[in-house]
Amino acid sequence: MSGWKISPEKSPDGTGRDAMSRPFCFSQMSNDPTVPEAWLSAGAPPLEVDFGCHRGTFLLGMAGGFPLRNFLGIERQSARVERCNARILRLGLANALAIRGEGPGALGDLLPAASVGILHVSFPDPWPKRRHAWRRLVTGGFLAAAARVLRPDGTLRLMTDDPDYFTGMQCLTAEGWREVAWNDGIERPATAFEKTFLALGKRPFRLALQPLQSRRSKSRAWNLRIEQPS
Ligand SMILES: C[S@@+](CC[C@H](N)C(=O)[O-])C[C@H]1O[C@@H](n2cnc3c(N)ncnc32)[C@H](O)[C@@H]1O
């Protein structure tokens, strides 16, 4: 896979703008991409993560609409990641980046504890057949990883069209999380799948949650346990 790296070099997009006019620019390199350090430093603007960002409809809409925040897309399909980064480059968005990653491990690998302001998980693959439900993204392990990377005031925003998956999300978050209002006063663009469902006259199920302190310490302990060499 050709990786993407953010570097403070001259822009390769032909605009001639350099690091002074644009804090970051992309160059397509084979290095493993990482989250820009500046996005994780103390005092950095809130970081938002779109997990399963597909080709970036929501990520790009958010990055364009909120230039003072940073937006990271995590997506398991390389072709979608590359497509997403090509669009970011074309639009000259310095505050967005997509990285290939899969499942809860990607959160732990890419992001330090308490670094994320909002974690969006929109229309994760529903795997509606009961025998396939184990393949779902939102599991206890994913929620533990989410609680770890969220800031103490951070929010997890879950959206799905699948009633059974939604019930599962409610059950899994009944303890250790508290529900907060979905409407937080911010106008967000619809995701690609949300647009499709809205066009069909369907309303997705939505859940906004904040981890309770107890949940955060448990997930820290859980992470310590799995990271310790035997
Ligand atoms: C149904 S699409 C939804 C896309 C987008 N969030 C939206 O609302 O339009 C689910 C996306 O999540 C990605 N995905 C599924 N499972 C994943 C996993 N375990 N880790 C990372 N990405 C995953 C898929 O490749 C796909 O792009």
The ligand as an SDF file (V2000), in Angstrom:
LIG
                    3D

 27 29  0  0  0  0  0  0  0  0999 V2000
  -21.2190    0.8390    5.8360 C   0  0  0  0  0  0  0  0  0  0  0  0
  -19.7870    1.7940    5.6010 S   0  0  0  0  0  0  0  0  0  0  0  0
  -20.1860    3.3760    6.3560 C   0  0  0  0  0  0  0  0  0  0  0  0
  -19.3010    4.4800    5.8730 C   0  0  0  0  0  0  0  0  0  0  0  0
  -19.4710    5.8550    6.5130 C   0  0  0  0  0  0  0  0  0  0  0  0
  -19.1510    5.8280    7.9240 N   0  0  0  0  0  0  0  0  0  0  0  0
  -20.8320    6.4160    6.3030 C   0  0  0  0  0  0  0  0  0  0  0  0
  -21.5900    6.5590    7.2810 O   0  0  0  0  0  0  0  0  0  0  0  0
  -21.1410    6.7610    5.1540 O   0  0  0  0  0  0  0  0  0  0  0  0
  -18.6730    1.0990    6.8130 C   0  0  0  0  0  0  0  0  0  0  0  0
  -17.2310    1.4780    6.5570 C   0  0  0  0  0  0  0  0  0  0  0  0
  -16.4570    1.0130    7.6640 O   0  0  0  0  0  0  0  0  0  0  0  0
  -15.3400    0.2810    7.1860 C   0  0  0  0  0  0  0  0  0  0  0  0
  -15.0810   -0.7540    8.1900 N   0  0  0  0  0  0  0  0  0  0  0  0
  -15.8320   -1.8370    8.4470 C   0  0  0  0  0  0  0  0  0  0  0  0
  -15.3020   -2.5550    9.4590 N   0  0  0  0  0  0  0  0  0  0  0  0
  -14.1830   -1.9070    9.8340 C   0  0  0  0  0  0  0  0  0  0  0  0
  -13.1740   -2.1650   10.8150 C   0  0  0  0  0  0  0  0  0  0  0  0
  -13.2480   -3.2550   11.5920 N   0  0  0  0  0  0  0  0  0  0  0  0
  -12.1610   -1.2970   10.9470 N   0  0  0  0  0  0  0  0  0  0  0  0
  -12.0960   -0.2010   10.1480 C   0  0  0  0  0  0  0  0  0  0  0  0
  -13.0040    0.0940    9.1890 N   0  0  0  0  0  0  0  0  0  0  0  0
  -14.0390   -0.7510    9.0300 C   0  0  0  0  0  0  0  0  0  0  0  0
  -15.7960   -0.2880    5.8520 C   0  0  0  0  0  0  0  0  0  0  0  0
  -14.6940   -0.5980    5.0000 O   0  0  0  0  0  0  0  0  0  0  0  0
  -16.6560    0.8500    5.3010 C   0  0  0  0  0  0  0  0  0  0  0  0
  -15.9070    1.7910    4.5830 O   0  0  0  0  0  0  0  0  0  0  0  0
  1  2  1  0
  2  3  1  0
  2 10  1  0
  3  4  1  0
  4  5  1  0
  5  6  1  0
  5  7  1  0
  7  8  2  0
  7  9  1  0
 10 11  1  0
 11 12  1  0
 11 26  1  0
 12 13  1  0
 13 14  1  0
 13 24  1  0
 14 15  1  0
 14 23  1  0
 15 16  2  0
 16 17  1  0
 17 18  1  0
 17 23  2  0
 18 19  1  0
 18 20  2  0
 20 21  1  0
 21 22  2  0
 22 23  1  0
 24 25  1  0
 24 26  1  0
 26 27  1  0
M  CHG  2   2   1   9  -1
M  END
$$$$
